[in-house]
Each structure stands twice: as C-alpha cells, then as structure tokens.
C-alpha cells in the first residue's frame, strides 16, 4: 500500500511517522524545511507531487480551506480508484466543496483524529499522540466501502481507541461542543486573568482547564469561523448553564447550587 500525505505539519507528520511502519509513505509540504525534516526522520520515502498519482491513498492534512485549494490546483494528478481522505477538524463546508471538485471515480471518505498538541509543526510530531484517542469516520456522497475499510485499518494501526462513523453535520455539531467550546472557554479564562500572582496560586484545576489555551491561532480561527453556527449555539447553551450557577450564588440558594453540583457529578461519573 502506497500512501501520499499532503501537508506535513503536526498531524500530517505524525501520521507519516506512524504509517511508515506499515505502508510506503510519500509526502508533500509547501515548506522546504519541513520536507527536508520528513526525509531526514525517515517519515517518507520521497517528497514531491510527482508521487501522488502512483499512490493508493491520498491524505489531505492541510487546513480545510487549503485542502480545497490543493485539490483545485492538482486534481489532474488524482487517478481513478484512489482513496481520498482528510484530517480536518470541521467537515460540512470543506467536504461539500471537495465533493464538487472530485469525480465519482475517487473514493472520498473524511475522518477526524481526536488528538493533537499545544504546539504546531513537524518538530513536534509524534505518532504516540494517537494512542487511545478517538477516531471519527465521516462518509461523503462519494464514499465507497473500500475507503471506509482502509480508514478502519489505519485507525487500528495508529492505535486509536474507539472508532465512530457519523455524518458531517452531526460531526460539526458535536465538535462545536466537545472541542471548540472548551478551547473558547480556556482562552477566555486565561485572558480574564488580571492577577499578578496567578502562577504561584495555580493548582491542577487551573492547569487542566487552561492547557489548551496555548492555541494555534491560524488554524483555530479558521475552524471557529467555519463552524460558527454550531459553535455559537453551544456557547449560548453554556452561558445558560453558567448563569444557573451564578444565579444560585447571588440568591444564596444552597439547595439549587448543591443540585447543580450533584447533577454534574453524576453525569461526569457516567463518562468513559
């Protein structure tokens, strides 16, 4: 199996590192240094767009809008029967654009590796970040059985824990809550800090809540805007839930506050 990875940043390079143990991996990145590092580390057998056509699978690992532009610019390099997938963090807008670009002879199935770091670039690549993480498969109108079977195999090889199959709209709605909202909360919490002594008074709770506030501003700006309808809905829901706590404190309503604590404890206790 020959796999081509377009985009060798943190996730693309981490894929290349892990998949090179099982497949022949080729790659491309717009940054020359990144390409050289990928070769030096042995992540890829060779670099260059000239290798795309001979590969069985193409993985798009750029930002969503860049994935679209890459396909528009290089669609003539794709061959009939190829499997096409991507690792983008939002799906609906990008997938619909990709479906317009590719022919029916391309087997396109998207997916989302629920893993990452607070750093960006190939220098921080590490295929161990996928171990025990969740792996979401998102079929398109161009998806055939071959691409889904490959993604399930790839997920297993990279060490993902649980695999789920979901449509693009449900994916974006869930990601708005489980990923984007927590990132927005972490950013707001850190930016709300006006204490000089915060570091000396920080415990595990603050560190755990704010770890993801160290954020890739280019990527997450794009993801937030592309998913703004779902994200804003989740922000409104969170604000309403936060106001229940705030109101209980204002009214000194111990019973109401304890009820909220009990509800969250029970709900989080069922989380596995």
N, C-alpha and C positions, 0 to 999 in steps of 0.2 A: 504494500500500500504506500502510495506516494502522496504526501500532504504538503500543500503550499499555504503559508501563513503570511497574509498581507497586513503588516503592522507589527513591529517587534518591540512594543513598549512593555510595561509591566506584565500585562496579561498575555499578550501575544508571545513574548519571550519565555514566560513561564510555561505556556503551552508547548512551545518549541522544545524547551528543556525536557519536559515530561514525555512528550510524544516521540522524541528522537530515540528513546529507548525501545520503541516498538515499531515505528514506521520510518521510512525515508522522508526527512523533512527538508523542505526548501522554503526560502523566505524572501521578503522584500520590505524595506522601510525607506521613507523619504530622507532619513538622516544617515549620512555616510558612516559616522562613528558607530551608530547603533548596528549597522550592517557588519562592520568590522568586528565588533564585540561578539555578535552572534556567531560569526565564523570562528573566532578565537576560542570561544567557550564550547564549540562543538554542537551548538544547538541546531545548526542547519548544515546540510551537505554543500549547499551552494546558495548564492544570493543572485537575484535578478528576475525580472518579469518574464524573461525568455523561458523560464522553467514552469510557468503557470500552466501552460497548455498540456504538458505531459503528466500533470498530477491528477490523481483520482478525486481528491478533496481539496477545496479551497476554503480557508477560514479567514473571514474579514475581522481584523482586530484593531481597526481604527475607531475614532469617534463616529457616532451614527451618520452625521452629515458627510464625513469624509468617506465612509463606506459607500455611500450613494455616489459621490463624485468619482471614486475609484472605479466603480462598475461602469459608469457612463463613459469614462475615458478609456477603459480597457476591455469592454465587453466582447470585442472581437478575439480576444485571447482565450475565451472560455470555449470548451468543447462540449459537444453533445454527450449527455450521460454523466457529466461531472456532478458531484455533490457540492453544494454551496451552503455554508453556514456562517454565522457571525456570533460575536460575544457581547454585543451591545447591551447596555443597561436599560434602555427603553426600546419598545418594539413597534408600536402601531404605525407611527409616521414613517419610520425607516423601512419597515417591511412592505408597506403598501407601495412605496417608491421603488423598492427593489423588484417587486412583482411586476411592475410596469416595464422595467428595463430588460429583464432576462426573458429568454424564450421558454416555451413549455418543455424543451428538452433538457433543461437544467433542473436538477432535483434540489430545491431550496428548502431547508428547514433551519430555523433560527434556534438559538439556545442562549442561556444566561448562566454563567458560572457565578454562584453567590460567594465570591471570595475576592480578596484584594488586600492592599496595604495602604498606609497613610503616606506612601512615597510613590513616585512615578518614574518610569523609565527602566531600561534594560538592566541597569546597575543593581536594581533591587529585585530582579526576577528570582523566582523560587517556586519550583513545582510542588513543594510541600504545602503551599497555601491552599491547595485544593483538597487536601486530606480531610475527610469527614465533613466537607462543605456540601451545601445543597446544589443541585444541578437541575435547571428548568429547561425543558424542551418545548419550543413554541413553533408548531407547524404553520406553514403558509398554504396558499391555494396551489402552490407548485410542489408541495411535498409529496414524495412517494415513499414507499416502505423502506427502500434502500437507505435513504438518508437518516431516517429515524433509527434504524438498526445500527448504523455506524455511530450515531451520537450516543446511543446507549452503551456501545462497546467502548467508545472513547471515554465516556464518563467513568466507567468501571476502571479502565486502565490508569486514569489520572487520580483515582482514589476518592472520588466523590461519594458521599454517604447515601443520600436519598435523591432519587430521580423522580421528577414530576413532569407531566405533559399538560399544557394549558394553552388556551387561545391568547392572542396578542392583547386584546382589550383587558381580559382578566389579569394577565401578567402585569400590565401597566398600573392597574388599579391597586393590586396587592403591593407592588414595588413602591407605589406612592406612599403606602402606609409603613411597610416593614423596612424600607431602606431610605427613601428620600426624606420622609418626615423626621426620622431620627437624626439624619445629617443636619437638617434645618434646625432642629432643637439644639443640637450640640453647638452649632455655630452661634446661635442666639445666646446660649448660656455663657459661652466664653466671651462674646462681645458685650454682654451685660455686666461683666466683672469690672468694678471700679475700686477694688481693694488693692492696696499695695502689698498686703501680707498674704495674699491668696495661696501662694506656693507653700508657705510654712503651715498653713491650716488645712491643706488638702488631704483628704483620705481616699479610700478606694472608690467611694460613691462618685466623687467629682472626677477622678481619673477615668473611671469606667464610662461615665456619661459623656466625657469630652474628648475621648481618644480620637473619634472620627471627625472632630473639628479641624484637624490637620488635613486639609482637603485640597484636591486638585481643582483649582478654580476654573480652569478652562473646560474640563470635562463636566463638572457638576453644574456649571452654568447652563451648558447645552442640555444636559439631562433634565434639569428643573424646568426649563422653558418648553422642551418637547413634551413633557408630561404635566404641564401646568394645570390642566383642568382637574385631573385626578388628585394631584398634589394639593391644590387649594381646597378641594373637598375634604381631604384628610386633615389639613391644617384647621379648618373650621370645626371638624369633629373633636380634634384635640383641644381647641380653645374652649369648647363647651364643657368637656370633661375637666379641664383645668379650673374653669370657673366654678364648678361644683365644690372643689376643694377650697377655693378662695372664699366662696360664699359661706361655707360651713365654718371657716375660721373667723370671718367677720361677725357671724351671728353667735359665735362661741357655742356652736351646736356640736357637742361631743358625740352624740349618738350618730349624727349624719356623717361626721368625719370618720368615726370608727367603722361605720358601714362601708364607706368607700375603701378603707384600708383592708377590711375583711374580703370585700369583693375582688380587689386586685390580687391579694394573696392567694385566694382560691383559684382565680383564673390563671395566674402565672404558675401555680403549682401543677396545673394540668399540662403545661407546656413541656414538650420533649424534643 
